[in-house]
C-alpha cells in the first residue's frame, strides 16, 4: 500500500515557508533568485490538489477504523430484530415495537430507538437496511415495485446507500416467491433487493454477499488504491492545511507576510498529523538553499 505523500510533505511545506521568508528578508540584497516564489507556487498547488483528493474519500478510512454505521429500519413486526439476530448468529435482540434498530458494523451493541429519532439516525447512517414484510406487499405483482418505491421515500431521504430486505418469504408459495424475485431484479428506482426468511435462513447467504459488497464499497480496499484518512482529527487538520495554503495564494501578490503566515499555518496543521512541528529546520533550509550567513 502506498503512503500518502502529504504525510511527508511537511518538509515540502517547510521548504516553501523558508523560501518565502528568505524572499521577504533577502530579495532586496539580490541574494534570492526571482524564480523562488514560482517554485513555491507550484509546490503549494500540488499539495492542495493531493490533499483535496484525499479529503474526497467519503470518509472511507474513518469507517475502516471505527466501523460502518448501519441502521435497520422497518415497520412493526417486519423482522428487524430477527434480521439482527440472524446477522449475529445468536439471540441478542428481543422483538420490540420500536421502528428502528441501529448498530455499528462490525456489530457492537444494538439499540432500540424511539421513532422521534428515526429520521436523524437514518440520515447519519452509512447504510440503511430497510426491512419489509412480504405479507404486506400488494397482491398484484406489477404494483409491487411502485409500492416499494413509495415505502422507501417515506423512510429515506436518499436511496443511494440502502438495501431493501423482503423478509418472511417462507410464507409465500414457491412460484409466487420466484416470480417476485424475477420481477424485482434490476428495477429502475430501487436499491438492491434481497428476499430472505429469518425463520428458515433462506436467502441469508445471498443477502450477506450483497451486504459484504456494499460495506466493502463504503470502506474501500486498504490494500489497494489511494490511502485514506482513518481519524476524524486528521481530516480536520488536513482541511485546515488546505485553507491555510489558500491564504498563501490569496495574499501572494499583495502581502507576502500574510502569505507566509498561511504557509506557516499549513505547516502547523500538517505537524499535528505527522508529529513534526519545528522552526529550526526553516533556518536550516534557508542556509542550505541560499548559502545565507555562510
Buried (B, 14 or more C-beta within 10 A) or exposed (E): EEEBEBEEBBBBBBBBBBBBBBBBEBBEEEEBEEEBBEEBBEBBEBBBEBBEEBBEBEBBBBBBEEBBBBBBBBBEBBBBBBBBBBBEEEEBBEEBEBBBBBBBBEEEEBEBBEEEBBBEBBEEBBBBBBBBBBEEBEEEBEEBBEBBBEBBEEBBEEBEBBBBBBBBBBEBEEEBBEBBBEBBEEBEEBBBBBBBBBBEEBBBEEBBEBBEEBBEEBBBEEEEEBBBBBEEEBBBBBBBBBBBBBBBBEBBEEEBEEBBBBBBBBBBBBBBBBEBBEEEBBBEBBBEBBEBEE
